[in-house]
Structure formats: C-alpha cells, structure tokens
Amino acid sequence: MDVVFTELSKIGDRLAALETAIDRLTMQKLVKEWYSTTEIAQLLGKAEFTVREWCRLNRINAKKRSCGRGPIQEWSIAHSEYLRIQNEGLLPISKN
C-alpha cells in the first residue's frame, strides 16, 4: 500500500510541476497592448518595485494611466517597450 501511495504522490508532484510550467508559458505568450508593472516584473523575472523604479527614473518608457480606482494612476508599459527592453536593455540614466 505504501508503494502505491508513494507513486501517486510522485504523480501528483509531477502534475503540479507541469501545471506551473504551463501557467508560465501561457503568461509569456499572452500579448497585450499594455502591461502593468506587476506583469512586466513577472515576465522579466524582477521585483515589481524594481520595475516601478525603472519607470520613475525613465529607464524604460512608461505612462501613468488610470487604473479604475479614482484619481490613482499606475504605470503602464507598452508591448513594444517590453520587446525593446528584452532586445536592448534599459535606457541610460538621465543626468537632469
């Protein structure tokens, strides 16, 4: 009986790993016109705080847009900017 339970446990673990991998692949292949800082952070493997700082420091091209929570605005990053970041990296630090 222990052998059967062990094998079922292994199958369950493998299934969970496959579901996680599928979720990641689905997220990567989803093309949107605009991404939130959370989504870009996940796609690039960075912390959301880091992406928000890049926006604030103009290291990436981003726009503040309404998020549906009253006057609060959040950073939005265009798909074309996401592709530029992947291919070219961050913009240089401006010396203003």
Secondary structure, 3 states (H helix, E strand, C coil): CHHHHHHHHHHHHHHHHHHHHHHHHHHHHCCCCEEEHHHHHHHHCCCHHHHHHHHHCCCCCCEEEECCCCCCEEEEEEHHHHHHHHHHCCCCCCCC
